[in-house]
C-alpha cells in the first residue's frame, strides 16, 4: 500500500509564480505547518508506539487529533475537519518510509 501525506497543493513545477505577497506567505505558512506537524509526530512517536502501533495518526497544528485504523479513515477525517488546510497523516511505525506528495489518487504509486 502506498503511504503518503496528502496535501491539496500543486507540485512546484505546476504552480504559477506568486503575484503578490499573500500567495508567497500562504505557501511558506503551509510548509511551516507541515514541518511542525512532522516534528510533533517524532515527539509523540514513542508514546504512540506503546499504545497504537500499526495504526495511523492525524496531526494538525502540532496537536494529535486522533488515531485511526486505516490511512483512508485518517485522511477522510482530516478532509472533513480541515478541508484545504494543512494536516498530517502518518503510520505509527518505528521504520521510516518514503513520503510522496501527490495531487491525485488516480496516479500510480511510485514504489
Secondary structure, 3 states (H helix, E strand, C coil): CCCCCCCCCCCHHHCCCCCCHHHHHHHHHHHHHHHHHHHHHHHHHHHHHHHCCCCEEEEECCEEEEEECCHHHHHHHHHHHHCCCCCEEEECCCCCCCCCCCCCCCCCCCC
